[in-house]
Amino acid sequence: MKIVVTGANGYLGTGIVKQLCDDGNKVIAVCHHDSEEIDKRAKVVKCDIFSVEDPFCEFESPDILLHLAWRNGFVHNDTSHVMDLPKHYNFLEKMAANGVKKIAVLGSMHEVGFFEGSIKEDTPTNPESLYGISKDALRNMTKLICKNHNVIFQWLRGYYIVGNTEHGCSIFSKITAAEKEGKKLFPFTSGQNQWDFIDYNEFSQQVSAVIEQNEVGGIINICHGRPEKLADRVERFIRENNYNIKLDYGKFPDRPYDSKAVWGDDAKIKIIMENRKSK
């Protein structure tokens, strides 16, 4: 399949592009800036996706669009989330109107807002940050675009990704960067929240598996399917990577809009991954 990936040079994009190439797909990796991190098997197109008049033709008439591009994802109340929303809509509308067969967009558990328990496809959303509000709005917009143009719709709802690169804004990236800088202590929260953590490579495999099949669509949780205490996962991350840095507990308050215990229902992704193994 020919797959165009936006945001291909981002923290998540580089791993997903590699996995898609490993799976034998032709990948058009679209990014705003030059990057040496993108797999050399992919064709790199550097551009501002929002300024391209006919992105479907510009990106060589792909079968699938995987839309990862998003600014300031870790700055949850940055106004860019809302300001960019019409641009995302126009881009996806152009792709659908001109012939792409499937649109898959990376979502976030932050669309749901404060919630405790297992997040399912039909769990009501009540986002409490501009990031969550904008992702939730784009989900509904994308669903409508796909319906109007008879395009397959997949919304990949991501959870907490664990990776040991210093590139990125996750707590794991920040700890890795602090370790490489030789810092002894890392300022931390109480660490009592329980969330759904998924390793970076597994995340990339799940995303690739989802968009490479058409049997399961709609909202799909890209997740591990069970909660783990933040402190336990971060301490284990430090041990797994043989880091010397220690957590300095209680230096930051817990964010008021973060759920105390939340995880993704993994029913759909289990079916997809089991089907993938049987082929």
N, C-alpha and C positions, 0 to 999 in steps of 0.2 A: 504494500500500500504506500501511497505518497501522503505523507503527513507533514503539515506545517505546524511548527511550534513557535508561538510568540513568547517573549521573555526567555529565550533559550540560553542566554548567558547568565541567568540568575542562579541563586543557590540551588533551587529545585530543578530548574531547567536543564542544567548541565548533566545531572544524573539521569533525568528522564530521557534526554536526547541520546545518551549513551546506550541506555537499555533498549530504546526503539531501534537503534542501529544494530545492536546485538541480535535483535529479533528479525533482522533482515528487511526492515522497512527503508524506503527512501525518505530521508528527513530533510526538510527545508527549515533550517534554524534561523529564526528572525530575531534580531537584537538591535538595540538602539546604539550600542557602543561596541567597539572592537573587544574581542575576548579570546584569549589563548586557551580558555578552559573548555570550549565547545569541541566535542568529538570531531576529529578530522574527517570522518566518513560522511558527516552531514554537509550539505551545501549551506553556507552562511550568507544571509542577506541582511545587510545593515541598513536600517531605515527607521523612520518614525511611522509606525503602522497607522497612526491616525491621520497622516497626511497623504497616504497613498490613495489615488483616485479609484483604482480598480485592484484591490489587493488580491482577489482571486486569480486574476491573470498574472499579476506581478509575482505571485508565489507559485507559478507554474501549474495552476488548476489542480490543487490537491484534492484527494478524496476526503481527508479529515482535517479539521482545524482543532488543535489543542491550544486553548488560549490561557496562558499562564501570566502574561504581562500585567503588572499592577505596581503602582508606585506606593512607597511608604507603608508597606503592609504591616510593619511592626510599630508604626506610630498610629495608634488606633483612632485618635481623634484629629488627625490632620485633615484639613479641609480639602486637600487634593482628592480624597476618595469621592466626595460628592461632586467636585468640579469636573472630574474626569469621566463621570458616569455617562453623560451623553456621547462622549467620544467612543467609549466601549460599545455602546448601543449602535452607533453608526457603523463602526467597523464590522461588528457581527452581522448587521443587516446587509451590508455590502457582500460579505462572504456568502451568506445564505441566498441572497437574490441572484447571485451570479453562478451558483452551481455546486458549492461544496455539499457533500452528501451527509456529513456528520459534524456537529459542533459539540465539543467537550470543553468545559470551562472549569477551572480550579476554584472551588468555593472554600468555605471555612466554617468550622463549628461556631465561630463567633456570630454567624447569622442567627443562631438560635437564641442567643442572649443568656441570661441567668437561668440555668436549668440544672436539675440534679437527676441523675440516672442515665439510662441508655437512650441516645438520640436515634430515632428511627426516621424513615423517609417522611412520615406524616406528622412528626413532632412539630407543634406550632412554633413559629419564629417570633421573637420579640427582641431584636438586637438592641444593645445599649451602648454602642459606639458608632462613630461615623463609618468606620471600616465595616462593621457588621451590617449596618443599615444599607450601605452601598452594595455590598456583596449580595445581600438578600434581594435588593431591588434588581440587580443585574440577573440574578437567577430567574426571577419572574419575567423579565424582559427577554432573556434568551429562550426560555420555554415558549413564549409567544412567537418570537421570530421563527423558531424551528417549526412550530405548528403551522404558521402562515405559509411557509415555503416547503413543507413536507420534508424537513430535514431531521435526521436522528438527533435527539437531545440527550446529553449526558452531563450531569452536574456532579463533579468530583469533590465531595465535602471532606476537606483535609482536617487532620487533628494535630497532635504535637509530634514533630519530626526530630529525631535524634541523629546528629551527625557530628563528626569530629574535625570539621574544617573551621578555620577562624573566619572564613568568608560567610557573611550572613549576620542576622540580628537576633537569632534565637539565643536562649540562655546557654545552650551547649556550645554555640559558636563563640559567645563571649567568654566562657570559661576556657575554651581552647586558646583564644587569643591572650587571655590573662596568664595562662600557664606558659605560653611561649615568650611572654614578656618577663617571666621570672617572678611574678607576683605570688606572695605567700597566702593571701586571704582573698576571698571573693565575696563581696557583700551580697546578702541573700535575704529572702523573706523567711517566714516561719516554715515554709515548705510542706505545709499540712494538706494543701489541696490535692485531690486525686484526679488525675487526667489520663487520657488515652495516648500513650506514647508508642510511636512506630519508628523503627530504625530506617535510616535514609535509603539504604539499598532496597529494603522491602517496600518502602513507599514508592520508589521508582518502578519496581516490578509490578505493583498493583495498578498504578496509573497506566502503564503500558498495556497490561492485560485487559483493563477496562476498555480502552479505546480501540483495541485490536479485535474486539468482538461486538456483535450487534444484538445478541439475544437478551441482554440485560441493559436497561436504560434508565432514564430518570435520575433521581438523586441516588448516588452511591457513596457510601462512607468509605474513605480510604483510611483504614484504621487497623488497630490490633484487636479491638473488640472487648477490652477489659481495662479497668482503672488501676493506676498505680500511684502511690503517694509521690509527690514531686521531690521531696527530700530523698526518698529511697532511690528514685531513678537517677537523680543527679549524683548522689554518692556512688551508685553503681557505675555510672558513666566515668567518674573520676578513677575508680579502680580499674575498669576495663582498659583505660588508656594509660594506666601507670602514671597519672599526674601526681604532682606533689602538693598542689594547691588545696587549701581547706576552705570550707564554707563558713562564712561569718554570719550566723543566723540572726534574724531579727533586725537587720539594718534597713530593710525596706518593708513597708506595709503591704499586705495583700491587696490587690486591686479589688475594689468593691463590686465590680461587675463580673468577676471571675467566679465560675461555679465551684462549689466545694468538692463535688464528685461528679464527673461527667465522662461518658465514653460513647463510642459509636457502636450502633448495632451492626454486626458484621455478617448478617445473613446473605446479603447480595454479593459482597466481595468473596465470601467463601464459595458460593456457587461458581463465580467467574474463575477463581483460582483452581478449583477442582476440575472444571471443564478444561482449563488450560493444560493441566497435568495429563488428562486423559487423551489429549490429541497427539 
